[in-house]
Amino acid sequence: MSGPAAFDTAIIGAGAAGLFCAAVAGQRGLKVLLIDHSEKVAEKIRISGGGRCNFTNRDLDIRAPQKHFIGDNPNFCRSALSRFTPADFLALVSKHHIAFHEKHKGQLFGDRSSDDFITMLVSECDAGGVTRWQPCAVKSVHTSESGPRYRIETDRGSVAANNVVIATGGLSIPKIGATDFGYRIARQFGIRMVEPRPALVPLTFEGASWEPYSQLAGLSLPVIIETGEKKSRIAFHEDLLFTHRGLSGPAVLQISSYWREGEPIRINLAPDVDIVQALQHAKATSKKLVANELAALVPTRLADAWVAQDATLKRPINEASDKSLAQLADRIARWPLVPSGTEGYKKAEVTAGGVDTRDLSSQTMESKQPGLYFIGEVVDVTGWLGGYNFQWAWASAHACAQAMAKTGSGSII
């Protein structure tokens, strides 16, 4: 009876981090097995960026990358991100002749299709002689008393490996295969966890207080959105989108990663206008209705919804009281809201929380369990919207692969 298939490294999860880690490790001389339970690899890459893949961000500050990431210890990401930068990944993209463009705020997208990046990663795996098993479910991962450190039981038989890399992502978008596998493996080996939660996710609102805005679905406008107080305050200047259930758009997705249940958010609906001055000028020079003058400052549908809530504003602006106009200006510039919740993992672009970085090496991504590594989204490192999370996938994967090559049986290139 033949024994288990033997590899230097078994990587579980063929998403962005898993594919890149497998490619780098294979090209550095390690014998690598890449396993995924889905028939297709990298579905998250496929759907990202509207199908064009926002694969990194040029604005990432390699001297202080933690300012674009959250987690219980944001500084954890600094080592990996400073050693494999957006420029490093761009070199790979250029090597494969993939055309790309910068959208705004450093966000880089492929010109054609996300499939270009998946093809690139798979070809890099092929160049490293990586063995791929998919679809293939992993039944269990255990330490071995003899030979290679780990024994993995799968649908395709047993695997023996010195290293196991967990690259299974978080709980976001279960329809493309997200599971809690990585978290279960962490707990099995006594590795601490930070409670997972949806991030980069639309916010929802319920009850009578939201009724005036429920008809604004589809309306989009630039805003400044913030949450937190004083030192903990965080703000973003991005576009907001009204939905049937609440708010979305880049502004809301960004703030959702920082928002905590029960806390308020504040929105400036006209960030580039001095609302007080504009309304006072209109009162002195115009006889138009307040709603009409407000519609010159914010979208008409929003102006109508706002004025409809206050009988004192349903009149010509020159007849409105200074107090009413001041209150209107204050609410437009600092609209306080308490979300009832989020759209959950089904709409979340990423999962915040995950494997506690206190139990991982920032240099190698190895856990306190020797030979067991965690990379990418499964770790408690969550980036801003705009390519930062993919850059974390590339950087953490690269750090892990380099570390395994230095200690493994392969030669270092």
Helices and strands as residue ranges (DSSP letters): E 5-12, H 16-27, E 32-35, H 43-47, G 48-51, E 54-57, G 65-68, E 69-70, G 74-77, H 78-83, H 86-95, E 100-102, E 107-110, H 115-127, E 131-133, E 138-143, E 150-154, E 157-166, G 174-176, H 181-188, E 193-199, E 203-204, G 208-216, E 220-227, G 230-232, E 234-242, E 246-248, H 249-256, E 265-268, H 275-285, H 290-294, H 300-307, G 311-313, G 317-319, H 322-333, E 335-337, E 341-342, E 350-355, G 357-359, E 372-374, G 376-378, E 382-383, H 388-407
